[in-house]
């Protein structure tokens, strides 16, 4: 029995010695990033298409632990906003598909609060103390994230209701019938994402690194923009506001910018019809929009890109004394 106790103590001692290798250290820091959205309100049908006009800031905190000469554990907490708008992104004169999105005339903004944990792998290892690390270290990273989102859109100023001109949450309106019988289930405001990407760290001082990093967030939802597949039957929507936010094809001006839309072009190409729901007020719609099974989106999951700068401060596990040459 004593032999096993001795071996256990020996193993623990070795593990502690390993865990306190010279290259182990903690960092904390801040981030200033940009965010870009990829989804149903892209400028083109290309999956990687995005509108740089809607680049928005992203801020965050980060902490890491360097576990091996190459590998570090890392956690991030980020906040930022995504934006998209058919009126700004879709070219009405593009008959290959952008005209459809211009006529659709949807927009959104979505504030994202993201927490992630994962790892970083350095291309340049450092087996010595932190202050002897290389001046430039490229790296890759991958993680798992949980994020909260709440897509909103601005009600057109001409809407006959108290919400006119205000930003309202879209999820409670069930703009595609989500959660109702015969439709997709209601999407959750809490979602999972897979962040991954690459960066490069620059040594500014013994304890300070500056990093530039770019990372995609693959999500498992198509509702970052509240747009997914088809328009619902107008009679299945609960209110005039829900119908107004679901089908915006007849709005004479862009709700966000106030600029005039090319209604004559839509009239000549498609024409307009009047939709009279059983439980609400009649309203105008472009032909082919706003009725059951009319196409509203592409049913592909949305994703977003976070790109920016990190500033990190190193906390060494062991104290050290810088080398001072002896005087001769």
C-alpha positions in Angstrom: 0.0 0.0 0.0 2.8 2.4 0.9 4.4 1.7 -2.5 1.2 2.9 -4.3 1.0 6.0 -2.1 4.6 6.8 -2.9 3.9 6.3 -6.6 0.8 8.5 -6.4 2.8 11.3 -4.7 5.6 10.9 -7.2 3.1 11.2 -10.1 1.4 14.3 -8.7 4.8 15.9 -8.1 5.8 15.2 -11.7 2.5 16.5 -13.0 2.8 19.7 -10.9 6.3 20.2 -12.3 5.1 19.7 -15.8 2.1 22.1 -15.2 4.6 24.8 -14.1 6.9 24.6 -17.0 8.7 27.7 -18.0 6.4 28.3 -21.0 3.2 28.3 -18.9 1.5 31.7 -18.4 -1.9 33.4 -18.4 -3.0 36.4 -20.5 -5.9 38.8 -20.3 -6.8 41.4 -22.9 -9.3 43.4 -24.9 -10.5 43.3 -28.4 -11.6 45.9 -31.0 -13.1 44.2 -34.0 -15.4 44.6 -37.0 -18.4 42.3 -37.8 -19.8 41.3 -41.2 -23.0 39.4 -41.9 -23.5 36.6 -44.5 -27.0 35.4 -45.1 -30.3 35.9 -47.1 -29.8 39.7 -47.4 -26.4 39.4 -49.2 -25.8 41.6 -52.2 -25.6 38.6 -54.5 -26.5 34.9 -54.3 -22.8 34.1 -53.6 -22.5 32.5 -50.1 -19.5 34.8 -49.3 -21.1 38.0 -50.6 -21.4 40.8 -48.0 -22.0 44.5 -48.0 -19.0 46.3 -46.5 -21.2 49.3 -45.9 -22.8 47.4 -43.0 -19.5 46.6 -41.3 -20.1 47.3 -37.6 -17.8 47.4 -34.5 -17.4 44.5 -32.1 -15.8 44.7 -28.6 -14.7 42.0 -26.3 -12.5 40.6 -23.5 -10.3 37.6 -23.8 -8.3 35.3 -21.4 -5.9 32.5 -22.2 -3.6 29.9 -20.6 -0.5 28.7 -22.5 -0.4 24.9 -21.8 2.3 23.7 -24.1 5.0 25.4 -26.2 2.5 25.6 -29.1 -1.0 25.3 -27.6 -3.1 27.6 -25.5 -6.6 27.4 -24.1 -8.7 30.6 -24.6 -12.1 32.1 -23.7 -13.7 35.2 -25.3 -16.7 37.4 -24.5 -17.8 39.5 -27.4 -20.5 42.0 -28.3 -21.3 43.4 -31.7 -24.0 44.2 -34.2 -24.9 42.7 -37.6 -26.7 44.6 -40.3 -28.3 43.9 -43.6 -30.7 45.7 -45.9 -32.1 44.7 -49.3 -32.6 48.4 -50.3 -28.9 49.1 -49.9 -27.4 45.8 -51.0 -29.6 44.6 -53.9 -29.2 46.2 -57.4 -32.8 46.7 -58.8 -31.4 46.6 -62.4 -29.9 43.1 -61.9 -32.3 40.7 -63.5 -30.3 37.7 -62.3 -31.7 37.8 -58.8 -30.9 41.1 -57.1 -34.1 42.6 -58.5 -36.1 40.0 -56.5 -34.3 41.0 -53.3 -34.7 44.7 -54.0 -38.4 44.1 -54.4 -38.5 42.0 -51.2 -37.1 45.1 -49.3 -36.3 43.4 -46.0 -33.7 44.7 -43.5 -32.6 43.9 -40.0 -30.1 44.6 -37.2 -29.1 42.0 -34.6 -27.0 42.6 -31.5 -24.9 39.5 -30.8 -23.5 38.6 -27.4 -21.1 35.7 -27.8 -19.1 33.6 -25.3 -16.6 31.0 -26.6 -14.0 28.6 -25.3 -11.4 26.8 -27.4 -7.8 26.6 -28.3 -5.0 28.3 -30.2 -2.1 26.6 -31.9 1.1 28.6 -32.6 3.1 27.9 -35.7 6.3 29.0 -33.8 6.8 27.2 -30.5 8.3 28.7 -27.4 9.7 26.3 -24.8 11.4 29.0 -22.8 10.1 31.8 -20.5 7.4 34.1 -21.9 9.8 37.0 -22.4 11.9 34.9 -24.8 9.0 34.3 -27.2 9.5 35.3 -30.9 8.5 38.8 -32.0 6.0 37.5 -34.6 4.0 34.3 -34.1 1.2 33.3 -36.6 -1.5 31.0 -35.2 -4.8 29.3 -35.9 -7.7 28.8 -33.5 -11.0 26.9 -33.1 -13.7 27.0 -30.5 -17.3 26.4 -29.6 -19.5 29.5 -28.8 -22.9 30.2 -27.3 -24.5 33.4 -28.4 -27.6 35.4 -27.8 -29.3 37.3 -30.6 -32.5 39.3 -31.2 -33.1 40.4 -34.8 -35.0 43.7 -35.1 -36.3 45.9 -38.0 -37.6 49.4 -38.3 -41.3 49.9 -38.8 -42.1 52.1 -41.8 -43.0 55.6 -40.7 -46.2 55.4 -42.7 -47.5 52.5 -40.8 -50.9 53.2 -39.1 -49.9 52.2 -35.6 -48.0 53.4 -32.5 -45.0 51.4 -33.6 -44.4 53.6 -36.7 -40.7 54.6 -37.1 -39.6 52.3 -34.2 -37.3 49.3 -34.2 -39.2 46.2 -33.1 -38.1 42.7 -32.3 -39.1 40.3 -35.1 -39.1 36.9 -33.4 -42.3 37.6 -31.4 -44.1 38.6 -34.7 -43.4 35.1 -36.3 -42.9 36.8 -39.7 -42.7 33.4 -41.4 -45.3 31.7 -39.2 -42.6 30.1 -37.0 -44.0 28.0 -34.2 -47.4 27.7 -35.7 -48.9 24.5 -37.1 -47.6 23.6 -40.5 -44.6 25.9 -40.2 -41.0 25.7 -39.0 -40.5 25.6 -35.2 -39.8 28.9 -33.4 -36.1 29.7 -33.4 -34.3 30.2 -30.2 -32.6 33.5 -29.2 -29.7 31.3 -27.8 -27.7 29.6 -30.4 -24.5 27.6 -30.9 -21.7 28.7 -33.3 -18.3 27.3 -34.3 -15.7 30.1 -34.5 -12.4 29.3 -36.3 -9.8 31.3 -38.1 -6.2 32.6 -38.0 -4.2 35.4 -36.7 -0.7 36.7 -36.0 0.8 38.0 -32.7 3.3 40.8 -32.4 5.5 41.1 -29.3 5.3 44.8 -28.2 7.0 44.3 -24.8 8.0 41.5 -22.5 4.4 41.2 -21.2 2.4 42.7 -24.0 1.3 41.2 -27.3 -0.7 42.8 -30.1 -2.6 40.4 -32.4 -4.6 40.7 -35.6 -7.1 38.0 -36.1 -9.9 37.0 -38.5 -12.5 34.3 -37.6 -15.7 33.0 -39.2 -18.6 32.0 -37.0 -20.5 29.1 -38.5 -24.0 29.0 -37.0 -26.8 26.4 -36.9 -29.6 28.9 -37.6 -31.0 30.6 -40.7 -32.7 33.4 -38.6 -29.9 35.9 -37.7 -31.8 38.1 -40.2 -35.3 36.6 -39.4 -35.4 35.4 -43.1 -35.4 31.8 -44.0 -37.7 30.2 -46.6 -41.3 31.1 -47.5 -43.9 33.8 -46.8 -46.7 32.5 -44.6 -50.4 32.6 -45.3 -51.3 36.2 -44.2 -54.3 34.8 -42.3 -51.9 32.9 -40.1 -50.1 36.0 -38.8 -51.4 37.4 -35.6 -51.6 41.2 -36.4 -51.3 43.9 -39.0 -47.8 44.7 -37.6 -46.7 41.1 -38.2 -48.0 41.3 -41.8 -46.3 44.7 -42.3 -42.9 43.3 -41.1 -43.3 40.1 -43.0 -44.1 41.6 -46.4 -42.5 45.0 -47.1 -42.6 44.8 -50.9 -45.0 47.8 -51.4 -43.3 50.3 -49.1 -42.7 53.5 -51.1 -39.5 54.5 -49.2 -36.8 52.6 -47.4 -37.7 52.5 -43.7 -34.2 53.1 -42.4 -32.8 55.7 -44.8 -36.1 57.3 -45.9 -34.9 57.2 -49.6 -37.4 56.6 -52.3 -37.8 53.1 -53.8 -38.1 52.5 -57.5 -41.8 51.6 -57.4 -42.4 52.3 -61.1 -39.8 49.6 -62.0 -41.5 47.1 -59.7 -44.9 48.1 -61.2 -43.8 47.5 -64.7 -42.0 44.3 -63.9 -44.4 42.6 -61.5 -47.4 44.8 -60.7 -49.2 45.0 -57.4 -52.1 43.2 -55.8 -54.2 43.9 -52.8 -54.2 41.3 -50.0 -57.2 41.2 -47.7 -56.6 39.0 -44.6 -59.6 37.7 -42.8 -58.4 39.1 -39.5 -56.9 42.5 -40.4 -56.6 45.5 -42.7 -56.2 45.1 -46.5 -52.7 46.1 -47.8 -50.8 46.3 -51.1 -48.1 43.8 -52.1 -45.9 43.2 -55.2 -47.2 40.2 -57.2 -45.4 37.0 -56.1 -44.7 38.3 -52.6 -46.4 37.9 -49.2 -48.7 34.9 -49.9 -48.4 31.3 -48.7 -45.3 29.6 -50.1 -44.0 32.6 -52.0 -40.2 32.5 -51.7 -38.8 34.8 -49.0 -35.3 33.3 -48.4 -32.9 30.5 -49.3 -33.0 28.2 -46.3 -29.2 28.2 -45.8 -27.7 28.8 -42.3 -26.4 32.3 -41.7 -22.8 33.1 -40.5 -20.7 36.1 -39.6 -17.1 37.2 -39.6 -15.2 38.9 -36.8 -12.0 40.7 -37.7 -9.8 42.9 -35.6 -7.1 43.6 -33.1 -6.4 42.1 -29.7 -4.1 43.6 -27.0 -3.0 41.0 -24.4 -1.1 41.3 -21.1 0.9 38.3 -19.8 0.7 37.1 -16.2 3.6 34.7 -15.5 3.0 31.8 -13.2 6.5 32.1 -11.8 8.3 35.3 -10.9 11.5 36.0 -12.8 14.4 38.4 -12.6 15.6 39.9 -15.8 19.2 39.1 -16.6 21.5 42.0 -15.6 25.2 41.7 -16.8 27.8 42.0 -14.1 30.1 44.9 -14.1 33.7 44.1 -15.0 
